[in-house]
Amino acid sequence: QVQFVESGGGLVQPGGSLRLSCAVSGPTFSTYTMGWYRQPPGKERERVATINNGGSTNYADSVKGRFTISRDNAKNTVYLQMTSLKPEDTAVYYCNGAPLYGSLRTTWGQGTQVTVSS
């Protein structure tokens, strides 16, 4: 079955950069729309960015111009390059995806913690 494993989080100073990775199991990755989501402490989970199977991307207004989502179908991996990080970017970051004509998985993994602080 399809699994999503996030990595790359850590502690970074304001203005710094991080690159998150999401490794996806299964042979049908290239057909998936993939996305990054985050949940700040005490708040609901929110969408950060998505990329569909054709490479089209969408970003939340709060990260537009600072974050870049990309995918490598040969490696079954989706990335989130984060630059100009702000304290309000602090959250647990998750990846998820939906197959063609399908929906996001209803269960979420452990995610990876991103903390932006001086």
Buried (B, 14 or more C-beta within 10 A) or exposed (E): EBEBBBEBBEEBEEEBEBBBBBBBEBEBBEBBBBBBBBBBEEEEBEBBBBBBBEEEBBBBEEBEEBBBBBBEBEEBBBBBBBBEBEEEBBBBBBBBBBBEEEEBBEEBBEBBEBBBEE
